[in-house]
Amino acid sequence: MILFAKYRPLPFEVVERKGLGHPDTLADGISEAISVELSRRYMEEFGEILHHNVDKVLITAGKTEVRFGGGRVIEPPTVIVGGRATTAFRMDLDPIIVRAASDHLDRSVANLREFNVDSRVKEGAPELRSLMKRGANDTSIGVGFAPLSPTEELVLELERRMTKIRGVGEDTKVMAVRIGDSLNLVAAAAIVSKFVSSMEDYLEVKEKVREAIAGAADAAIAVNAADDGQNIFLTLTGSSIEMGDDGATGRGNRGSGLITPMRPMSIEAIAGKNPVNHVGKIYNVVAGRAAAEIAEMEGVTEAYVTLVSRIGSPLNDPLLKAVEIRGEQNPRDEEKRKMEAIVDRHLEGAGDLVEEFIAGKLRVF
């Protein structure tokens, strides 16, 4: 199905990104890290990836006492890993899960030293395990769009600019609101206590964050807007999981790396699902890649691809396969056939994504 609409710029946009150290992004990252490690181990042990879906990670915040120049941990955060995974030949999953989760936290939050990991992963239902070689693991939605707007590109870039500043932790968040040509940016940056010895130091780091954002955008900018007197976003670790906020898989960025409510998007939790037949992961990547290729075609200003699976059906035979094109002219029949062929080719190549998933090369949050 090919739909056409005349392109009209949105009168306003709302775009958000939760940085890599944000609790929700950490939960996504842990889910995906566990899936990657399980996939590798299954391949080593059995020559194939067995059924698993570890997309139910909850991080409960700890408790710290923070002061300028340092602080202490009173209660460390806890990662609770739920989900399903095959325990073939009595394979002990818990050590694999704990190590993968711990490694991800070590990589993602430089100053986080203390945390707990509680694995509650159990084996999945036999009927779902049997689907691994037969068809889609779920009835689910995948959505992709291209290209990113200038506002969306900007929000992705700002995380990199913010975290390069000495004293800024990995827990960042940017909300962009564009109304016509007017842009408002609200940014949050966890500031690490060991790098600031006074309120003056803290305010200096905040100002550097504001300057970094201002260097990329002509916008009204607010940084750590909730600061009030001594109540400031000062952290021991650089992430609010130390005390301020919990995290859960699927509550943060979509497959584009952004939260884009003005665009069609799936609310499916992508991270942690198996890369072989879980369409909640695979279709989002396929749709995004197909949309990006279609958007390169002459006369296409924006492309949207929507895929809906039917549980048990082959991945290349979705219940819905729709492309929406926005541009100046309705594409000709031969161009529509080319667009359909692009989507079909990406669906047929879904199995080739497995290696990229296992290598961690695909953005899913």
DASULGI-V937895 format. One record per backbone hydrogen bond with DSSP energy under -0.5 kcal/mol. CO is the residue of the C=O (numbers start at 0). NH is the residue of the N-H. E is the energy in kcal/mol with one decimal. If there is no record, write none. Layout:
BEGIN
[[CO	NH	E] [CO	NH	E]]
END
This chain:
BEGIN
[[0	2	-0.5] [0	322	-2.8] [2	324	-3.0] [4	326	-1.4] [10	179	-2.8] [12	177	-2.2] [13	261	-0.6] [14	175	-3.5] [15	258	-2.9] [16	18	-0.6] [16	173	-2.2] [18	21	-2.0] [21	25	-2.9] [22	26	-2.1] [23	27	-2.1] [24	28	-2.9] [25	29	-2.6] [26	30	-2.4] [27	31	-2.5] [28	32	-2.6] [29	33	-2.4] [30	34	-2.2] [31	35	-2.7] [32	36	-2.3] [33	37	-2.9] [34	38	-2.6] [35	39	-2.2] [36	40	-2.5] [37	41	-3.0] [38	42	-2.2] [39	43	-2.3] [40	44	-2.7] [41	45	-3.2] [41	46	-0.7] [41	47	-0.9] [42	46	-1.3] [47	49	-0.5] [50	85	-1.9] [51	273	-0.9] [52	83	-2.6] [55	81	-2.0] [56	248	-2.0] [57	59	-0.6] [57	79	-3.5] [58	60	-0.5] [58	246	-2.1] [59	77	-2.2] [62	73	-2.6] [62	74	-2.6] [63	65	-0.5] [64	71	-2.5] [66	69	-2.2] [69	66	-2.2] [71	64	-2.9] [71	73	-0.5] [74	62	-3.4] [76	115	-2.3] [77	59	-2.8] [77	79	-0.6] [78	80	-0.6] [78	117	-3.7] [79	57	-2.7] [79	81	-0.7] [80	119	-3.0] [81	55	-0.8] [82	121	-1.8] [83	52	-3.1] [86	89	-1.2] [87	90	-1.4] [90	92	-0.9] [91	95	-0.6] [92	96	-2.5] [93	97	-2.8] [94	98	-2.2] [95	99	-2.3] [96	100	-2.5] [97	101	-2.5] [98	102	-2.8] [99	103	-1.9] [100	104	-2.1] [101	105	-2.5] [102	106	-2.2] [103	107	-2.0] [104	108	-2.3] [107	109	-0.5] [108	111	-1.6] [110	112	-0.7] [113	76	-0.6] [115	78	-3.2] [116	118	-0.6] [117	80	-2.6] [117	119	-0.5] [121	84	-2.1] [124	127	-0.6] [124	128	-2.2] [125	129	-2.1] [127	130	-0.8] [128	131	-1.3] [129	132	-0.7] [130	133	-1.2] [130	134	-2.3] [135	311	-2.5] [137	139	-0.7] [139	308	-2.4] [141	306	-2.9] [143	304	-2.9] [145	302	-2.9] [148	152	-2.7] [149	153	-2.2] [150	154	-2.2] [151	155	-1.9] [152	156	-1.9] [153	157	-2.1] [154	158	-0.9] [155	159	-0.7] [156	160	-1.7] [157	161	-2.7] [158	162	-2.5] [159	163	-0.8] [161	164	-1.5] [164	167	-2.1] [166	191	-2.7] [169	20	-2.4] [169	171	-1.2] [170	189	-2.3] [171	18	-3.4] [172	187	-2.8] [173	16	-2.1] [174	185	-2.7] [175	14	-2.4] [176	178	-0.5] [176	183	-2.7] [177	12	-2.3] [177	179	-0.5] [178	181	-2.2] [181	178	-2.8] [182	219	-2.5] [183	176	-2.7] [184	186	-0.6] [184	221	-2.4] [185	174	-2.5] [186	223	-2.6] [187	172	-1.9] [189	168	-4.0] [190	234	-3.3] [191	194	-1.7] [192	68	-2.0] [192	195	-1.5] [195	68	-1.5] [197	201	-2.1] [198	202	-2.8] [199	203	-1.7] [200	204	-2.1] [201	205	-2.4] [202	206	-2.2] [203	207	-1.9] [204	208	-2.1] [205	209	-2.4] [206	210	-2.6] [207	211	-2.2] [208	212	-2.1] [209	213	-2.7] [210	214	-1.8] [212	215	-1.7] [212	216	-1.3] [216	218	-1.1] [218	220	-0.5] [219	184	-3.1] [221	186	-3.1] [223	226	-2.1] [227	230	-2.2] [229	231	-1.2] [230	227	-2.6] [231	233	-2.0] [232	190	-2.2] [232	234	-0.5] [234	192	-3.3] [236	110	-0.8] [237	170	-2.2] [238	241	-1.6] [239	242	-1.2] [239	243	-0.8] [239	244	-2.4] [240	61	-2.2] [246	58	-3.2] [247	250	-1.6] [253	256	-2.2] [257	253	-2.6] [257	259	-0.6] [258	15	-2.0] [259	262	-1.9] [267	269	-0.7] [269	272	-1.3] [271	53	-2.5] [273	277	-0.9] [276	136	-2.6] [276	278	-1.1] [277	280	-1.8] [277	281	-2.2] [278	282	-1.7] [278	283	-0.5] [280	284	-1.4] [281	285	-2.7] [282	286	-2.9] [283	287	-1.8] [284	288	-2.5] [285	289	-2.6] [286	290	-2.4] [287	291	-2.1] [288	292	-2.0] [289	293	-2.5] [290	294	-2.4] [291	295	-0.5] [292	295	-0.9] [293	296	-1.9] [296	299	-1.8] [298	300	-0.7] [298	327	-0.6] [301	325	-2.5] [302	145	-1.9] [303	323	-2.9] [304	143	-2.3] [305	321	-2.6] [306	141	-2.9] [307	318	-2.2] [307	319	-1.6] [309	312	-2.6] [312	135	-3.0] [313	316	-1.7] [319	307	-2.0] [321	305	-2.7] [322	2	-3.4] [322	324	-0.5] [323	303	-2.3] [324	4	-2.4] [325	300	-2.3] [325	301	-2.0] [326	6	-2.3] [331	335	-2.4] [332	336	-2.4] [333	337	-1.7] [334	338	-2.2] [335	339	-2.5] [336	340	-2.3] [337	341	-2.0] [338	342	-2.0] [339	343	-2.5] [340	344	-2.5] [341	345	-2.1] [342	346	-2.3] [343	347	-2.8] [344	348	-1.6] [346	349	-1.6] [348	351	-1.3] [349	352	-1.5] [350	353	-1.1] [351	355	-0.6] [352	356	-2.7] [353	357	-2.7] [354	358	-2.0] [355	360	-2.6] [355	361	-0.6] [356	359	-1.4]]
END
